[in-house]
Amino acid sequence: MLQSILNLHIISKVGVGDLLFYLWFLFIIKFVQYKKNDLNFILRAPTFVKIVFYYTSMFLLIFFGAVAGKQFIYFQF
């Protein structure tokens, strides 16, 4: 099971460019958190920055999220 969790072959299937495209927003947030040494900088930001952050997050979820779901099997015997 641990081998399947740590399997990095998925990157070759998806592509490094696609992976970075989907993670750029998180990289920016983590970078700002590191530079400011503040994990809650969004909560202390001005209202305009909060609005831009939340709308951008929702936009990314809606337009780049999963559109066709597969059936999830909870237990496989």
TORKOL-4160 file (C-alpha; in steps of 0.2 Angstrom, whole numbers, padded with zeros to 4 digits, m for minus):
77
<pt num="1" X="0000" Y="0000" Z="0000"/>
<pt num="2" X="0014" Y="0012" Z="0004"/>
<pt num="3" X="0022" Y="0009" Z="m0013"/>
<pt num="4" X="0006" Y="0014" Z="m0021"/>
<pt num="5" X="0005" Y="0030" Z="m0011"/>
<pt num="6" X="0023" Y="0035" Z="m0015"/>
<pt num="7" X="0021" Y="0030" Z="m0033"/>
<pt num="8" X="0028" Y="0045" Z="m0044"/>
<pt num="9" X="0023" Y="0037" Z="m0061"/>
<pt num="10" X="0008" Y="0048" Z="m0061"/>
<pt num="11" X="0018" Y="0063" Z="m0065"/>
<pt num="12" X="0024" Y="0056" Z="m0081"/>
<pt num="13" X="0006" Y="0052" Z="m0086"/>
<pt num="14" X="m0001" Y="0069" Z="m0081"/>
<pt num="15" X="0015" Y="0079" Z="m0086"/>
<pt num="16" X="0025" Y="0091" Z="m0076"/>
<pt num="17" X="0018" Y="0106" Z="m0085"/>
<pt num="18" X="0000" Y="0101" Z="m0081"/>
<pt num="19" X="0005" Y="0098" Z="m0063"/>
<pt num="20" X="0014" Y="0115" Z="m0061"/>
<pt num="21" X="m0001" Y="0123" Z="m0070"/>
<pt num="22" X="m0013" Y="0117" Z="m0057"/>
<pt num="23" X="m0001" Y="0120" Z="m0042"/>
<pt num="24" X="0005" Y="0138" Z="m0046"/>
<pt num="25" X="m0008" Y="0146" Z="m0035"/>
<pt num="26" X="m0003" Y="0136" Z="m0020"/>
<pt num="27" X="0015" Y="0139" Z="m0023"/>
<pt num="28" X="0012" Y="0158" Z="m0023"/>
<pt num="29" X="0002" Y="0157" Z="m0007"/>
<pt num="30" X="0015" Y="0146" Z="0002"/>
<pt num="31" X="0029" Y="0158" Z="m0004"/>
<pt num="32" X="0020" Y="0174" Z="0003"/>
<pt num="33" X="0017" Y="0164" Z="0019"/>
<pt num="34" X="0035" Y="0160" Z="0020"/>
<pt num="35" X="0041" Y="0178" Z="0017"/>
<pt num="36" X="0029" Y="0186" Z="0029"/>
<pt num="37" X="0032" Y="0172" Z="0042"/>
<pt num="38" X="0013" Y="0172" Z="0044"/>
<pt num="39" X="0002" Y="0158" Z="0040"/>
<pt num="40" X="m0014" Y="0168" Z="0042"/>
<pt num="41" X="m0009" Y="0183" Z="0031"/>
<pt num="42" X="m0025" Y="0182" Z="0021"/>
<pt num="43" X="m0035" Y="0184" Z="0036"/>
<pt num="44" X="m0026" Y="0200" Z="0040"/>
<pt num="45" X="m0026" Y="0207" Z="0022"/>
<pt num="46" X="m0036" Y="0221" Z="0017"/>
<pt num="47" X="m0054" Y="0217" Z="0011"/>
<pt num="48" X="m0050" Y="0219" Z="m0008"/>
<pt num="49" X="m0036" Y="0207" Z="m0006"/>
<pt num="50" X="m0047" Y="0194" Z="0002"/>
<pt num="51" X="m0060" Y="0196" Z="m0011"/>
<pt num="52" X="m0048" Y="0194" Z="m0025"/>
<pt num="53" X="m0041" Y="0178" Z="m0016"/>
<pt num="54" X="m0058" Y="0170" Z="m0013"/>
<pt num="55" X="m0064" Y="0174" Z="m0031"/>
<pt num="56" X="m0048" Y="0167" Z="m0038"/>
<pt num="57" X="m0050" Y="0151" Z="m0028"/>
<pt num="58" X="m0068" Y="0149" Z="m0033"/>
<pt num="59" X="m0064" Y="0152" Z="m0051"/>
<pt num="60" X="m0050" Y="0139" Z="m0051"/>
<pt num="61" X="m0061" Y="0126" Z="m0042"/>
<pt num="62" X="m0075" Y="0129" Z="m0054"/>
<pt num="63" X="m0066" Y="0130" Z="m0071"/>
<pt num="64" X="m0052" Y="0118" Z="m0068"/>
<pt num="65" X="m0060" Y="0105" Z="m0056"/>
<pt num="66" X="m0066" Y="0088" Z="m0060"/>
<pt num="67" X="m0080" Y="0088" Z="m0072"/>
<pt num="68" X="m0083" Y="0069" Z="m0074"/>
<pt num="69" X="m0082" Y="0059" Z="m0058"/>
<pt num="70" X="m0078" Y="0041" Z="m0057"/>
<pt num="71" X="m0087" Y="0029" Z="m0045"/>
<pt num="72" X="m0078" Y="0029" Z="m0028"/>
<pt num="73" X="m0076" Y="0012" Z="m0020"/>
<pt num="74" X="m0075" Y="0013" Z="m0002"/>
<pt num="75" X="m0070" Y="m0005" Z="0002"/>
<pt num="76" X="m0063" Y="m0017" Z="m0010"/>
<pt num="77" X="m0064" Y="m0035" Z="m0005"/>
